[in-house]
Amino acid sequence: MALTPRELLQKATFSSTASTGDIGNGTKSPLALEQADQFISIAIAPQALLSDIRVVRNSAPKWNESKLEFGSRILRPGTQATRLVDGSRVVPTTSVVEMSTTLIRGEVPVSDEVWEDNVEGDGFRQRISNGIAERAGLDIEELFIKGDLASGDSYLAQQAGFLKLAAGTGTNTIAAAGNARDWQKTFRQMVLALPDQFKRDKPNMRFYMPTRLYEMYADALASRNTALGDFFLESNREIRYQDILLKPVPQWPITTASSVDSTQILLCNRMNLIAGFQRQIRVETFRDPREGVTSYVLTARVACAIEHVPATVLATGVIVTAA
């Protein structure tokens, strides 16, 4: 039977019946696979991007995800009781996406005085555990979005995130600075720039963007003197462009240059973005009486990739400065 989130996090740290005096010995080995999978699920559930894209798990620090596609017609005229000639048979294009994980670690010290003063008992331990899991998921999402090997931030410099990968070889890029605040024009240019073969699954396609841009576009729609404008003004309905969902992501970066705020928009099928987790996750506790603290130590390995970069469109220089 699957463990509940509470049971999982208790096993990942210490027994719910333990007192603050006997929690110095945490887990010394990785979580069991079921526990690791559920910990990953708990971490990604509240996140805007991670909960929406393809998540893969593996027991190795490096592994390959298979790719397969048919770039041309495979059907030919048939003749009864006759096989197709060799030249009429079509072999699929196959390749792999390498997932190479990065080691991440977090340590959260909690002082003896905090344990002594809290009035929640086991509920306080649970709040710490839940907070660690959710914050880890938020930090991992930040790495997957903003990761840049050339970043001056040592955490973000560990690997290339989705925005850097989408700007790589084979991408479709739109320079949107000249569109000013005409975001609908930018959406139209992005859809037109995406090769037609990648538009067949619009229910799973997304425009990923910062929350501010989403709110500004929603406000622009609401300002229209129409029944639809009133509807956007009064409700919190999903916004779509040509049946493609606009997905706000709070951690999506906005840059400022010469008092102008700008951002990027990524158009792709949500399953084209891959978040990888190695299942060798450790959540340990360690008590150091010299410092008078009990530390929670989280260790994991993560990776991100875009399965097929030509199936993405990246708009750069999208203006998000208020009018």
N, C-alpha and C positions, 0 to 999 in steps of 0.2 A: 504494500500500500504506500502511495506517495506521502511524503512528509508534508505537513503544513508549513507555511513560512515561519511560524513561531518555533516549531520543533526543529526545523533546519538550522535556524540561527542559534538556538540553544546548543545544538550539537556542535556547531561550528565554533562556539566559544566555551561555555561551561554549563554544567547542570543547573536547571532552574532552582534546585534546592540548595545549591552551594551558598555559603556565606561569603562575605567579602574577605574573610580570613583564609579561605582555602581555594582561591581562584588563581593561584600562581602557576599552575601547570596547565597550559593550553594544549591544543592538538599538536602533535609532533610529525604528522604525516598529512598528505593531501586529503581533502574531503573525498568521500566515496563519490562515484560517478553520479549517482542519483542526487546526492547533496549538492555537488558542484553544478549540475544542470539546474537545479532549483535556485541555487544562489544566483546564477547568471540570470535566470528569469526574474527574480526579485529585483536585481540591480537594473535591468533594462526596462522593466514595466512602466515606471513613471516618465521615461525619457521620450521626447517628441520624435527624435529621429531613430534611435535604436529600436524602439518598439514598432517601427513601421517598416524596417528593411529586413533583408535576409540575414539571419543569424545562424552561423555554423559552429559546431563544437568538435574538438578532436583531442585525443589524448597525447598527441605529439606536439613539440614546439614548432615544427614546420610540417606542412602537408600541402597537397595539391587538390584543388577543386576542378572537376572536369568541365570542359566547355564543348558543346556540339551545336553546329548550325548547318543549315542547307541554304546556300547563297543563290541557288538557281532552281529551276523547275526539275522535278524528279519524274514526272509522269510523261509517257510517250504513247503513241497509238499502239494498241495491242492487236495481236493476231492469235486466234484460238490455237492452243496446244503448241505455241512457239514462244520460246524465251526471247528476251530482248538481246540484241547484239551488244557486244562489250562497250561500244561507243555510246550506247544509250543508257547505260547504267551510271548512276550518280553516287559518288562516295561523299559522305558528309565531311565537313571540315571539323577536325577535332584539335583541341589544345587544352592547356591547363592554366589555371590561375594559382600562382604560388602564394600560400599564406605563410608569412614568416613573422612570428610573434615577437613582441617587445616586452621585456620584463618591467613590470610596474610594482611599486610597493608603497604602502601607507602605514603609518604608525600613529595611533591615537592614545596618548597617556591620560588616565583619569586618576586624580589624586585620592588618597585615603579620605581626606576631609569631605570630598564630594560624595563618596560612598556613605560616610557616616551621617552626613546631613540630609541625604535624600529621604523622602518619605514614601516613595513608590515601591520599594523593595524590588521584587523580580521585574515589575513593570519598568523600572528605570533601566535595568540591564537590557530589557527588550528594546527600549527606546534608543539606547546606544547602538545596539546591533542593527536595528532597522536604519538608523541614521548613517552608519558606516556603509551598509549595502547600497542605499540609495545615492549617497554622495559619490561612492565609487563609480556607479553607473553614470552619473553626471560628468565626472572627470573623464571617463573613457569616451563618452560621446564628444566631449570637447576635443580630445586628441584625434578622434576619427574625422572631425570636421575641419579643425584648424591645423592639424599636423603639417609641419614643413621642416624638412631636413636642414634648411638654412635659417631656421628661426633662432632668435636670440634667447628664447625661452627654452631651457634645457628639457623640460617636459614635452613641449610641442615638437622639439627637434628630434624626437625618437623615431618618427616615421612620417611618411607623406600621407596626409588625410585626403578625404574625398575631393575637396576643392583643388588641391594640388594635382591629384591624379586626373581629374577631369580636364585640367589645363595641359595635360601631357600629349604625347604623340597620338594622333588619330582623332582628337577631339573636334567638336564643332563649336566655334567661339563667336559670340556676338559682342561688339563694342556698343554699349547702350548709353554712354554718356550724353550723346547728342539728342537722345529722346527726352531729356529733362524729366519731367514728372508724368510723361505719357507712358505709363507702365503697360497699358493694353497694347501699345505698339511694340514694346519689348517682348511681350508674350507672343504676339503674332510672328515676330521675326524668329523667335526661338522655335516655334512649331514648324515654320517653313524651313528652318535650317536642319531639322531632324530628318534623316532619311526615311522615306515612306515605309520601309519594311519594319521600322521600329515603332510605328504608330498603331499597331493592330490591337494592342491591349491597353486602351486608354483608362479603363477603371483602375489599373495598377500604376498608371503614370502620375508623376508628381512635379510641381514646381516647388522646390525647396527654397526657402527665403527666411530672412529675419522677421521676428514678430512685428517690429515697427513697420516694415514695409507692408506686411499683411494688413495691419490696422489702418495704415494710410490709404491703401487701395480700397478697403472696405468702406472707409469714410467717403472716398471719392464716389463710390457706387451709391452710397446712401444720400449723397447730395443731389442726385438726379431727381427732378420733379416728376416722378412717375410712381406708380404703385409698387414697382420692384424696388425703387429707391427707398420708399417708406418701409418696405419689408426689411431691407438691410439695416435701416436705422433702428428698428425696433426689435430685431431678432439676432440670433447668433448662428445663423445657418452657415453651412459650408459654402465656400466660394470656389467656383470652377471657371476655367477658361477653355472653351471648346471641349467640355466634358473632362478636362484634366484638373485634378484637385490642387488648389494652392495650399501648401503645407507650411505653417509658421513654425520655426525652430528657435527657441529663445537664445540658444548659444551661437546662432549663426553670426559671423563677424560683420561689423560695420566699421569702416575706416574713415578717418577725417583728414582732409588735406585742403589747405587754404579755405578753411571754414565751410567746406562742402563735405557732407556725409554721403558716402556711397557704399554699395555692397555688391554682391554677386548673387545670381539666381542659377540654380542647377535644375535642368529639366531632364528627367530620365524615368525609366521604369524602376519602381522602388526595389524590385528583386534584383536589379543590376548592381546594387550596392551591397557589399558583403561585410559583415562584422564577424570576426573570428575570435573564438575563445579557446584557449587550452584548458582542459579540465583539471589540470594539476593545480588547483586553487588551494591556498592555505589561509585559514583564519585562525590565528593563535593568540593566546593571552599570556602575558608574562608579568609577574609581580617583582618589582625591585624594591626591597624594604629600605635600601639606602636613600632612595629618592622619595619613597612613600607614594608610589604610583603603580597602577596596574595598566599595562599597555596592551592595546589591541593591535595586532600586526596582520595586515592583509598583503598577500603576495599572489600575483597572477601574471599571465602572459596573454597579450591580445594582439590582434592584427586587423587591418581593414584593406579592402581591395574593391576595384570596379571590375566586374566580369568582362564587360565589352565597352571600352571607352568610346568607340564611334557611335554608340547608341545613347550618347549624352550630348547635351548642349549647355554651354556655360555662357551666361551673359555677365559681362564685367562693366564696372563703372555705372551701375544702376543708382540713380540719385534718390536719396532718402532724406534729404534736408527738408525741414518743414517750410511751407510756403510763407 
